[in-house]
Amino acid sequence: MRILFMGTPEFAVPSLRALVGEHEVLGVVTQPDRRAGRGQRVVFSPVKEVALEYGLPVFQPEKVSDPQVMAELEALGADLFVVVAFGQKIPDRLLAAPTYGCVNVHSSLLPKYRGAAPINAAILHGDDVTGVTTMYLGSGWDDGDIILQAEEPILPRETAGTLHDRLMVKGAELLLETVRQIAQGSAPRIPQDHSKASYAFKLKKEAAQVDFGRTAQKLDRLVRAMNPWPVAWAQIRGETVRIWEAEPAEEGQKGQPGEILSLSEQGLLVACGSGALFLQSMQRPGGKVLSGLDFANGLRLRVGEILN
């Protein structure tokens, strides 16, 4: 099948590689190059890196809705558009361009967690299972007809990063089966139950703030959901400190929210609104990632001190 691929981050890479192995990929549409880091060097998207590796034509429009851009993409004569974490909304004109429409890979079991951050939301809400969905793109956000779905368990100490890495592979596998069924004319088309829809909006750094007035269980999920980005953080002695790893203590630990209860190899134990949390891996601004104990010793934190 002749396919135009649209995608940008690492999550989309396995899907592109899978398609190149079995289909004719006419080109790749990805976000424009950006400048990053202290040197402000130009950085290619992960998808562009792979496209160049395969010698595929690359399109990087600021807006895919630009009429000239749409005309250029339509002229490719693709049978199918595949969209995986592209980062721009696809206009209706392009949705209607390919013979078999536009297919999307989404990292949740739709209609649950439509939007930009479904992996983080699944961990944040304490779900035991999530998965990937392939669907036909519609005019709304992630509201198109479902084609196929595959479940994936969420492990007890799962982070958004580890779950992301499994789902991007599962998504590529599901995409290949989806394209195969579309080509055979056997692909299902299941309307979503919009009354059951929930949303996982784009993450902001404010959402990663640790409030020790919350329960230890909720803060544990927050830390794991925000790893590797934007990373949970708390204000400690006037500094914005990143918290990379944490784990709830056994029941029975009590104190004022934010109070340091103990310092040990297990970490910096801090009382929460309910229960207590071991802070196990922490980072000061511009500093190295340290164990909770080394962090506490570096700042000379003491048992009984209130973190704020």
C-alpha positions as CSV (number, residue, x, y, z in Angstrom):
1,M,0.0,0.0,0.0
2,R,1.2,3.6,-0.8
3,I,1.4,5.4,2.5
4,L,2.1,9.0,3.7
5,F,3.4,8.9,7.3
6,M,2.9,11.8,9.7
7,G,4.7,11.7,13.1
8,T,7.2,13.4,15.2
9,P,8.5,12.0,18.6
10,E,10.1,8.7,19.5
11,F,6.7,7.0,20.0
12,A,6.1,7.2,16.2
13,V,9.5,5.7,15.2
14,P,8.6,1.9,15.5
15,S,5.5,2.5,13.5
16,L,7.4,4.2,10.7
17,R,10.1,1.4,10.7
18,A,7.4,-1.2,10.6
19,L,5.6,0.4,7.6
20,V,8.9,0.8,5.6
21,G,9.5,-2.9,6.0
22,E,6.2,-3.9,4.4
23,H,4.8,-1.0,2.4
24,E,5.7,1.9,0.1
25,V,6.2,5.0,2.2
26,L,5.9,7.9,-0.1
27,G,7.1,10.5,2.4
28,V,7.2,11.6,6.0
29,V,5.6,14.7,7.4
30,T,7.0,15.9,10.7
31,Q,7.3,19.0,12.8
32,P,9.9,21.7,11.8
33,D,13.4,21.5,13.2
34,R,13.8,23.2,16.6
35,R,16.7,24.7,18.5
36,A,17.5,23.2,21.9
37,G,20.1,23.2,24.6
38,R,22.5,25.8,25.8
39,G,24.1,26.0,22.4
40,Q,20.7,26.3,20.7
41,R,21.8,23.8,18.1
42,V,19.3,22.6,15.5
43,V,17.6,19.3,16.5
44,F,15.8,17.0,14.1
45,S,12.7,15.1,15.3
46,P,13.2,11.4,15.9
47,V,10.9,10.6,13.0
48,K,13.0,12.9,10.7
49,E,16.2,11.1,11.7
50,V,14.6,7.7,10.7
51,A,13.2,9.1,7.5
52,L,16.6,10.4,6.4
53,E,18.1,7.0,7.3
54,Y,15.7,5.4,4.8
55,G,16.1,8.1,2.2
56,L,12.5,9.1,2.4
57,P,11.2,12.6,1.3
58,V,10.6,14.8,4.4
59,F,8.0,17.5,4.7
60,Q,8.2,19.9,7.6
61,P,5.4,22.5,7.4
62,E,4.7,25.0,10.2
63,K,1.1,24.4,9.4
64,V,-0.1,21.3,7.6
65,S,-3.3,23.2,6.9
66,D,-1.6,25.6,4.6
67,P,-3.3,25.3,1.2
68,Q,0.0,24.9,-0.7
69,V,1.2,22.2,1.7
70,M,-2.1,20.3,1.4
71,A,-1.9,20.5,-2.4
72,E,1.6,19.1,-2.3
73,L,0.6,16.2,-0.1
74,E,-2.5,15.4,-2.1
75,A,-0.3,15.2,-5.3
76,L,1.6,12.3,-3.8
77,G,-1.4,10.1,-4.5
78,A,-1.3,8.1,-1.3
79,D,-3.7,5.2,-0.6
80,L,-3.6,5.8,3.1
81,F,-2.3,8.5,5.6
82,V,-0.9,7.1,8.8
83,V,-0.7,9.6,11.7
84,V,1.2,8.7,14.9
85,A,1.8,11.5,17.5
86,F,2.3,14.1,14.7
87,G,1.5,17.2,16.8
88,Q,-0.8,19.1,14.5
89,K,-4.5,18.6,13.8
90,I,-5.2,17.2,10.3
91,P,-7.7,19.3,8.3
92,D,-10.8,17.8,6.8
93,R,-9.5,18.4,3.3
94,L,-6.5,16.0,4.0
95,L,-8.7,13.5,5.8
96,A,-10.6,13.1,2.6
97,A,-7.5,12.9,0.3
98,P,-6.3,9.3,0.5
99,T,-8.4,6.4,-0.9
100,Y,-8.6,4.6,2.4
101,G,-8.7,7.7,4.7
102,C,-6.4,8.5,7.6
103,V,-5.5,6.1,10.3
104,N,-4.1,7.0,13.7
105,V,-2.3,5.1,16.5
106,H,-3.3,6.3,20.0
107,S,-1.8,5.2,23.3
108,S,-5.0,4.4,25.2
109,L,-8.1,2.3,25.0
110,L,-10.4,4.8,23.5
111,P,-12.7,6.5,24.3
112,K,-10.7,6.7,27.6
113,Y,-8.0,9.3,27.7
114,R,-8.4,11.2,24.5
115,G,-5.7,13.9,24.1
116,A,-2.0,14.4,24.3
117,A,-1.0,12.7,27.5
118,P,-2.9,9.3,27.8
119,I,0.1,7.3,29.1
120,N,0.7,9.8,32.0
121,A,-3.0,9.8,32.8
122,A,-3.3,6.0,33.1
123,I,-0.5,5.9,35.7
124,L,-1.8,9.0,37.5
125,H,-5.2,7.5,37.9
126,G,-3.9,4.2,39.2
127,D,-5.2,2.1,36.3
128,D,-4.1,-1.6,36.1
129,V,-4.5,-1.8,32.3
130,T,-4.1,0.5,29.3
131,G,-3.3,-0.2,25.7
132,V,-3.2,1.1,22.1
133,T,-6.0,1.9,19.6
134,T,-6.0,2.3,15.9
135,M,-8.8,4.4,14.5
136,Y,-9.9,6.4,11.5
137,L,-9.3,10.1,12.1
138,G,-12.3,12.3,12.3
139,S,-12.9,16.1,12.6
140,G,-12.6,16.0,16.4
141,W,-9.8,15.1,18.8
142,D,-9.4,11.3,19.0
143,D,-13.1,10.7,18.4
144,G,-12.9,8.7,15.2
145,D,-14.2,5.2,14.6
146,I,-12.1,2.5,16.3
147,I,-10.4,-0.2,14.1
148,L,-8.4,-2.4,16.5
149,Q,-7.3,-2.3,20.1
150,A,-4.7,-4.2,22.2
151,E,-4.4,-4.1,26.0
152,E,-1.2,-3.7,28.0
153,P,-0.9,-4.2,31.8
154,I,0.5,-1.4,33.9
155,L,3.2,-2.8,36.2
156,P,3.3,-2.0,39.9
157,R,6.3,0.4,39.8
158,E,5.6,1.6,36.2
159,T,6.8,5.0,35.1
160,A,5.4,6.9,32.1
161,G,8.8,6.3,30.4
162,T,8.8,2.5,30.7
163,L,5.1,2.2,29.7
164,H,5.7,4.5,26.7
165,D,8.5,2.2,25.4
166,R,6.2,-0.9,25.5
167,L,3.2,0.9,24.0
168,M,5.1,2.3,21.1
169,V,6.2,-1.2,20.1
170,K,2.7,-2.6,20.6
171,G,1.3,0.3,18.6
172,A,3.5,-0.5,15.6
173,E,2.4,-4.1,15.7
174,L,-1.2,-3.2,15.8
175,L,-0.7,-0.7,13.0
176,L,0.6,-3.3,10.7
177,E,-2.3,-5.6,11.3
178,T,-4.7,-2.6,10.8
179,V,-3.2,-1.8,7.4
180,R,-3.3,-5.4,6.4
181,Q,-7.0,-5.6,7.3
182,I,-7.7,-2.3,5.5
183,A,-6.0,-3.6,2.3
184,Q,-8.1,-6.8,2.5
185,G,-11.3,-4.8,3.1
186,S,-11.9,-6.6,6.4
187,A,-11.1,-3.8,8.9
188,P,-13.9,-3.1,11.4
189,R,-15.2,0.4,11.9
190,I,-16.6,0.8,15.4
191,P,-18.1,4.1,16.5
192,Q,-16.9,5.4,19.9
193,D,-19.3,5.7,22.8
194,H,-18.8,9.5,23.3
195,S,-20.6,9.4,26.6
196,K,-17.7,7.4,28.0
197,A,-15.0,9.7,26.8
198,S,-12.4,11.1,29.1
199,Y,-9.5,13.4,28.4
200,A,-5.8,13.6,29.1
201,F,-4.7,17.1,28.1
202,K,-1.2,18.2,27.3
203,L,1.0,18.2,30.4
204,K,2.2,21.4,32.0
205,K,5.0,21.7,34.6
206,E,2.6,23.0,37.2
207,A,0.8,19.7,37.1
208,A,3.9,17.9,38.4
209,Q,4.1,19.9,41.6
210,V,4.3,17.7,44.7
211,D,1.9,18.8,47.5
212,F,2.7,16.8,50.6
213,G,-0.8,17.4,51.8
214,R,-2.0,14.8,49.4
215,T,-1.8,11.1,50.1
216,A,1.4,9.1,49.7
217,Q,-0.3,6.8,47.2
218,K,-1.4,9.7,45.0
219,L,2.1,11.3,45.2
220,D,3.7,8.0,44.3
221,R,1.6,7.8,41.1
222,L,2.3,11.5,40.4
223,V,6.1,10.9,40.5
224,R,5.9,7.9,38.3
225,A,3.5,9.6,35.9
226,M,5.7,12.6,35.4
227,N,8.9,10.5,34.8
228,P,10.7,11.3,32.4
229,W,8.8,14.6,31.7
230,P,8.0,17.0,33.1
231,V,9.4,15.4,36.3
232,A,7.7,15.8,39.7
233,W,9.0,18.8,41.7
234,A,8.7,20.4,45.1
235,Q,10.0,23.6,46.8
236,I,12.6,22.7,49.3
237,R,14.4,25.6,51.1
238,G,13.4,27.9,48.3
239,E,14.7,25.7,45.5
240,T,12.7,23.8,42.9
241,V,13.9,20.3,43.4
242,R,13.1,17.5,41.0
243,I,11.9,14.2,42.4
244,W,12.7,11.4,40.0
245,E,11.8,8.4,42.1
246,A,9.7,7.8,45.2
247,E,7.8,5.0,47.0
248,P,5.2,4.9,49.7
249,A,6.3,3.7,53.1
250,E,4.5,1.0,55.0
251,E,1.3,2.0,56.8
252,G,1.6,3.6,60.3
253,Q,4.0,6.4,59.5
254,K,2.5,9.7,60.6
255,G,3.5,13.3,60.9
256,Q,2.7,16.8,59.7
257,P,2.5,17.0,55.9
258,G,6.0,17.8,54.6
259,E,7.7,16.7,57.9
260,I,11.0,14.7,57.6
261,L,10.4,11.5,59.5
262,S,13.7,9.7,58.9
263,L,16.8,9.6,56.8
264,S,18.1,6.2,55.6
265,E,19.4,4.2,52.6
266,Q,15.7,3.8,51.7
267,G,15.5,7.5,51.1
268,L,14.3,10.7,52.6
269,L,11.0,9.8,54.4
270,V,8.4,12.6,54.3
271,A,5.0,12.6,55.9
272,C,2.0,13.2,53.6
273,G,-1.6,14.0,54.1
274,S,-2.1,10.3,54.6
275,G,0.9,8.0,54.9
276,A,4.5,8.8,54.1
277,L,6.7,8.8,51.0
278,F,10.3,7.8,50.6
279,L,12.0,10.3,48.3
280,Q,14.6,8.1,46.6
281,S,16.1,10.0,43.7
282,M,16.3,13.8,43.7
283,Q,18.0,16.7,41.8
284,R,18.8,20.3,42.7
285,P,18.7,22.9,39.9
286,G,21.7,22.4,37.7
287,G,22.9,19.5,39.9
288,K,23.3,15.8,39.6
289,V,20.6,13.2,40.4
290,L,21.3,12.0,43.9
291,S,19.9,9.4,46.2
292,G,17.4,10.8,48.8
293,L,19.9,10.3,51.6
294,D,22.8,12.0,49.7
295,F,20.5,14.8,48.8
296,A,19.4,15.3,52.4
297,N,23.0,15.2,53.7
298,G,24.1,17.7,51.0
299,L,21.5,20.2,52.3
300,R,22.0,19.1,55.9
301,L,18.3,18.4,56.3
302,R,17.2,17.1,59.7
303,V,14.5,14.8,61.1
304,G,11.6,17.0,62.1
305,E,12.2,19.7,59.5
306,I,9.2,20.7,57.4
307,L,9.8,20.8,53.7
308,N,8.3,23.8,52.0
